[in-house]
Amino acid sequence: MNELSSPSFPSSLALHSGETSGASLLRARYGHALPAPAVWNETLDLLLSHRSVRTYLPDTLPEGAIEALVAAAQSAASSSNLQAWSLIAVEDKARKARLAALAGNQKHIIEAPLLLVWLVDLNRLSKIADARQQPAEALEYFDSFLLGAVDAALAAQNALVAVESLGLGGVYIGALRNKPLEVAAELGLPPNVFALFGLVVGRPDPARPAEIKPRLPRQAVFFREQYSFGEAGLLDVEAYNERVRAFQLEQGLPQQDWSELIANRVRGLGSLHGREQLSDALHQLGFGLK
Amino acid sequence: MNELSSPSFPSSLALHSGETSGASLLRARYGHALPAPAVWNETLDLLLSHRSVRTYLPDTLPEGAIEALVAAAQSAASSSNLQAWSLIAVEDKARKARLAALAGNQKHIIEAPLLLVWLVDLNRLSKIADARQQPAEALEYFDSFLLGAVDAALAAQNALVAVESLGLGGVYIGALRNKPLEVAAELGLPPNVFALFGLVVGRPDPARPAEIKPRLPRQAVFFREQYSFGEAGLLDVEAYNERVRAFQLEQGLPQQDWSELIANRVRGLGSLHGREQLSDALHQLGFGLK
């Protein structure tokens, strides 16, 4: 097992005396000490070190970085090899600013040099069927949309792992779904193509580092043989609320427990910021969703 | 750049004289030689080496492997930190066999020691809102389902990268969506929880190795600034058809070009194997999808 040695490593991840990188990363990820892991490697170091980066230097990306992350994305599994996704790289500052405005004015979209937009793409499949003079009835069904969304997400996550392996950082932008028709117009999307989410990529600003965010206890999300989140799960959530508060205190962030965040987020339509119309918008974009 | 040295490395990936691992993997992934990559590292080696494994040894997984892959999954980004996914590990042979039967009788589900089932989980969020005596109206909207599906896919891909980093292999099982109600009953899923896909995990059988599958040319899926798949894209698809045929010939597989596979797959409902009823099933499982 390797010890973490990055000079810019955030303070909350400082190794305790004798602690391995695996133990340290698990402690950061779950917000408390856990038994030392029985298996570990540098890839796990990388995956557990993920943090969503919202502060960037203006540096352009290293030559070849985009090609490498696209190759990583295309290496992800694809259902029946349909490859029902596409990707647009937006580097033009004016377009990036317009997309930032559509996505709740997130300033890191402007600050970073690159916005990747991940698309559910049933247009390519439809055009191939057309070229073979065949109908494409299956594409009108809900599962085809969902398959494209899963394909796109698997590809995007591989790309983000590649990004992080190059010492760069990223953050997903779900708020691109706030205004799907306007985003489609900006990107010139044909029918049957949908911007599922964005991914901002750039060089993290070491002066404003992001921290590893603690997650729910393993047993609150991971079950054996059958689903089992119940009363005990709600106690796990309460333990998590305490860990989140401790993290916020350490980071000098405003105190809000996670259950309260959840309750506020799911209560009504106010937190959906237009996404309550997503189903209508998808129909307008040509998806059958039958 | 590292040279690939695994003794079980498939023949089609044999390094050409003087070729780096990056060049070799790009050649395998795209089915033809490309310019040497300007950046490369061992993580890219791992990501580009992905192949879907459908032949397994019966070996149990190494101690700690499941905990490591769950920690990797939980380290993936989650939209607004809602963590709208859960995971069930199925190791019971009888249950695994029943799920294999529901998923088109894929024998690798039986052969491998572990089937992970990735869930869109809005139940946990709903229960948290209940505990705070709040409504959860936002969960009834399409975007909440989609957010959970994206969260689950990002988590699963991190888990698969972790799996492969440990020398194990995996394959996604989209066919769990053929019979969503039966799968939900088998796994004891409450309302607002959906089995999005499975992921079989185990030790690949070196006697029956899987190959890296070539993907579409980069420019057929990757665009700059705006969407641009058109007539030139269809020519790229024809070039891909030739590369797929060359791969099939090399592997002794039946010849079928990719466009024909696509046309057959999307033509009608026959290839959906029950998934044409997915939208109805999701409503029955409690999702509003408004």
Boltz contact constraints between the chains, C-beta under 6 A:
constraints:
  - contact:
      token1: [A, 29]
      token2: [B, 75]
      max_distance: 6.0
  - contact:
      token1: [A, 37]
      token2: [B, 64]
      max_distance: 6.0
  - contact:
      token1: [A, 37]
      token2: [B, 68]
      max_distance: 6.0
  - contact:
      token1: [A, 38]
      token2: [B, 63]
      max_distance: 6.0
  - contact:
      token1: [A, 38]
      token2: [B, 64]
      max_distance: 6.0
  - contact:
      token1: [A, 39]
      token2: [B, 62]
      max_distance: 6.0
  - contact:
      token1: [A, 39]
      token2: [B, 64]
      max_distance: 6.0
  - contact:
      token1: [A, 39]
      token2: [B, 65]
      max_distance: 6.0
  - contact:
      token1: [A, 39]
      token2: [B, 68]
      max_distance: 6.0
  - contact:
      token1: [A, 41]
      token2: [B, 165]
      max_distance: 6.0
  - contact:
      token1: [A, 43]
      token2: [B, 165]
      max_distance: 6.0
  - contact:
      token1: [A, 44]
      token2: [B, 68]
      max_distance: 6.0
  - contact:
      token1: [A, 47]
      token2: [B, 72]
      max_distance: 6.0
  - contact:
      token1: [A, 47]
      token2: [B, 75]
      max_distance: 6.0
  - contact:
      token1: [A, 47]
      token2: [B, 158]
      max_distance: 6.0
  - contact:
      token1: [A, 47]
      token2: [B, 162]
      max_distance: 6.0
  - contact:
      token1: [A, 48]
      token2: [B, 75]
      max_distance: 6.0
  - contact:
      token1: [A, 50]
      token2: [B, 75]
      max_distance: 6.0
  - contact:
      token1: [A, 52]
      token2: [B, 77]
      max_distance: 6.0
  - contact:
      token1: [A, 62]
      token2: [B, 39]
      max_distance: 6.0
  - contact:
      token1: [A, 63]
      token2: [B, 38]
      max_distance: 6.0
  - contact:
      token1: [A, 64]
      token2: [B, 37]
      max_distance: 6.0
  - contact:
      token1: [A, 64]
      token2: [B, 38]
      max_distance: 6.0
  - contact:
      token1: [A, 64]
      token2: [B, 39]
      max_distance: 6.0
  - contact:
      token1: [A, 65]
      token2: [B, 39]
      max_distance: 6.0
  - contact:
      token1: [A, 68]
      token2: [B, 37]
      max_distance: 6.0
  - contact:
      token1: [A, 68]
      token2: [B, 39]
      max_distance: 6.0
  - contact:
      token1: [A, 68]
      token2: [B, 44]
      max_distance: 6.0
  - contact:
      token1: [A, 70]
      token2: [B, 218]
      max_distance: 6.0
  - contact:
      token1: [A, 70]
      token2: [B, 222]
      max_distance: 6.0
  - contact:
      token1: [A, 72]
      token2: [B, 47]
      max_distance: 6.0
  - contact:
      token1: [A, 74]
      token2: [B, 215]
      max_distance: 6.0
  - contact:
      token1: [A, 75]
      token2: [B, 29]
      max_distance: 6.0
  - contact:
      token1: [A, 75]
      token2: [B, 47]
      max_distance: 6.0
  - contact:
      token1: [A, 75]
      token2: [B, 48]
      max_distance: 6.0
  - contact:
      token1: [A, 75]
      token2: [B, 50]
      max_distance: 6.0
  - contact:
      token1: [A, 77]
      token2: [B, 52]
      max_distance: 6.0
  - contact:
      token1: [A, 77]
      token2: [B, 172]
      max_distance: 6.0
  - contact:
      token1: [A, 79]
      token2: [B, 174]
      max_distance: 6.0
  - contact:
      token1: [A, 83]
      token2: [B, 216]
      max_distance: 6.0
  - contact:
      token1: [A, 86]
      token2: [B, 221]
      max_distance: 6.0
  - contact:
      token1: [A, 87]
      token2: [B, 222]
      max_distance: 6.0
  - contact:
      token1: [A, 88]
      token2: [B, 223]
      max_distance: 6.0
  - contact:
      token1: [A, 89]
      token2: [B, 224]
      max_distance: 6.0
  - contact:
      token1: [A, 92]
      token2: [B, 225]
      max_distance: 6.0
  - contact:
      token1: [A, 124]
      token2: [B, 229]
      max_distance: 6.0
  - contact:
      token1: [A, 125]
      token2: [B, 262]
      max_distance: 6.0
  - contact:
      token1: [A, 125]
      token2: [B, 266]
      max_distance: 6.0
  - contact:
      token1: [A, 128]
      token2: [B, 259]
      max_distance: 6.0
  - contact:
      token1: [A, 128]
      token2: [B, 262]
      max_distance: 6.0
  - contact:
      token1: [A, 129]
      token2: [B, 263]
      max_distance: 6.0
  - contact:
      token1: [A, 129]
      token2: [B, 266]
      max_distance: 6.0
  - contact:
      token1: [A, 131]
      token2: [B, 234]
      max_distance: 6.0
  - contact:
      token1: [A, 132]
      token2: [B, 263]
      max_distance: 6.0
  - contact:
      token1: [A, 134]
      token2: [B, 263]
      max_distance: 6.0
  - contact:
      token1: [A, 134]
      token2: [B, 267]
      max_distance: 6.0
  - contact:
      token1: [A, 135]
      token2: [B, 267]
      max_distance: 6.0
  - contact:
      token1: [A, 136]
      token2: [B, 266]
      max_distance: 6.0
  - contact:
      token1: [A, 137]
      token2: [B, 268]
      max_distance: 6.0
  - contact:
      token1: [A, 138]
      token2: [B, 266]
      max_distance: 6.0
  - contact:
      token1: [A, 138]
      token2: [B, 272]
      max_distance: 6.0
  - contact:
      token1: [A, 139]
      token2: [B, 266]
      max_distance: 6.0
  - contact:
      token1: [A, 141]
      token2: [B, 276]
      max_distance: 6.0
  - contact:
      token1: [A, 142]
      token2: [B, 278]
      max_distance: 6.0
  - contact:
      token1: [A, 142]
      token2: [B, 279]
      max_distance: 6.0
  - contact:
      token1: [A, 143]
      token2: [B, 275]
      max_distance: 6.0
  - contact:
      token1: [A, 143]
      token2: [B, 278]
      max_distance: 6.0
  - contact:
      token1: [A, 149]
      token2: [B, 149]
      max_distance: 6.0
  - contact:
      token1: [A, 150]
      token2: [B, 153]
      max_distance: 6.0
  - contact:
      token1: [A, 153]
      token2: [B, 150]
      max_distance: 6.0
  - contact:
      token1: [A, 153]
      token2: [B, 153]
      max_distance: 6.0
  - contact:
      token1: [A, 153]
      token2: [B, 154]
      max_distance: 6.0
  - contact:
      token1: [A, 154]
      token2: [B, 153]
      max_distance: 6.0
  - contact:
      token1: [A, 154]
      token2: [B, 157]
      max_distance: 6.0
  - contact:
      token1: [A, 157]
      token2: [B, 154]
      max_distance: 6.0
  - contact:
      token1: [A, 157]
      token2: [B, 157]
      max_distance: 6.0
  - contact:
      token1: [A, 158]
      token2: [B, 47]
      max_distance: 6.0
  - contact:
      token1: [A, 161]
      token2: [B, 161]
      max_distance: 6.0
  - contact:
      token1: [A, 162]
      token2: [B, 47]
      max_distance: 6.0
  - contact:
      token1: [A, 165]
      token2: [B, 41]
      max_distance: 6.0
  - contact:
      token1: [A, 165]
      token2: [B, 43]
      max_distance: 6.0
  - contact:
      token1: [A, 172]
      token2: [B, 77]
      max_distance: 6.0
  - contact:
      token1: [A, 174]
      token2: [B, 79]
      max_distance: 6.0
  - contact:
      token1: [A, 187]
      token2: [B, 226]
      max_distance: 6.0
  - contact:
      token1: [A, 187]
      token2: [B, 227]
      max_distance: 6.0
  - contact:
      token1: [A, 188]
      token2: [B, 226]
      max_distance: 6.0
  - contact:
      token1: [A, 188]
      token2: [B, 227]
      max_distance: 6.0
  - contact:
      token1: [A, 189]
      token2: [B, 227]
      max_distance: 6.0
  - contact:
      token1: [A, 215]
      token2: [B, 74]
      max_distance: 6.0
  - contact:
      token1: [A, 216]
      token2: [B, 83]
      max_distance: 6.0
  - contact:
      token1: [A, 218]
      token2: [B, 70]
      max_distance: 6.0
  - contact:
      token1: [A, 221]
      token2: [B, 86]
      max_distance: 6.0
  - contact:
      token1: [A, 222]
      token2: [B, 70]
      max_distance: 6.0
  - contact:
      token1: [A, 222]
      token2: [B, 87]
      max_distance: 6.0
  - contact:
      token1: [A, 223]
      token2: [B, 88]
      max_distance: 6.0
  - contact:
      token1: [A, 224]
      token2: [B, 89]
      max_distance: 6.0
  - contact:
      token1: [A, 225]
      token2: [B, 92]
      max_distance: 6.0
  - contact:
      token1: [A, 226]
      token2: [B, 187]
      max_distance: 6.0
  - contact:
      token1: [A, 226]
      token2: [B, 188]
      max_distance: 6.0
  - contact:
      token1: [A, 227]
      token2: [B, 187]
      max_distance: 6.0
  - contact:
      token1: [A, 227]
      token2: [B, 188]
      max_distance: 6.0
  - contact:
      token1: [A, 227]
      token2: [B, 189]
      max_distance: 6.0
  - contact:
      token1: [A, 229]
      token2: [B, 124]
      max_distance: 6.0
  - contact:
      token1: [A, 234]
      token2: [B, 131]
      max_distance: 6.0
  - contact:
      token1: [A, 259]
      token2: [B, 128]
      max_distance: 6.0
  - contact:
      token1: [A, 262]
      token2: [B, 125]
      max_distance: 6.0
  - contact:
      token1: [A, 262]
      token2: [B, 128]
      max_distance: 6.0
  - contact:
      token1: [A, 263]
      token2: [B, 129]
      max_distance: 6.0
  - contact:
      token1: [A, 263]
      token2: [B, 132]
      max_distance: 6.0
  - contact:
      token1: [A, 263]
      token2: [B, 134]
      max_distance: 6.0
  - contact:
      token1: [A, 266]
      token2: [B, 125]
      max_distance: 6.0
  - contact:
      token1: [A, 266]
      token2: [B, 129]
      max_distance: 6.0
  - contact:
      token1: [A, 266]
      token2: [B, 136]
      max_distance: 6.0
  - contact:
      token1: [A, 266]
      token2: [B, 138]
      max_distance: 6.0
  - contact:
      token1: [A, 266]
      token2: [B, 139]
      max_distance: 6.0
  - contact:
      token1: [A, 267]
      token2: [B, 134]
      max_distance: 6.0
  - contact:
      token1: [A, 267]
      token2: [B, 135]
      max_distance: 6.0
  - contact:
      token1: [A, 268]
      token2: [B, 137]
      max_distance: 6.0
  - contact:
      token1: [A, 272]
      token2: [B, 138]
      max_distance: 6.0
  - contact:
      token1: [A, 275]
      token2: [B, 143]
      max_distance: 6.0
  - contact:
      token1: [A, 276]
      token2: [B, 141]
      max_distance: 6.0
  - contact:
      token1: [A, 278]
      token2: [B, 142]
      max_distance: 6.0
  - contact:
      token1: [A, 278]
      token2: [B, 143]
      max_distance: 6.0
  - contact:
      token1: [A, 279]
      token2: [B, 142]
      max_distance: 6.0
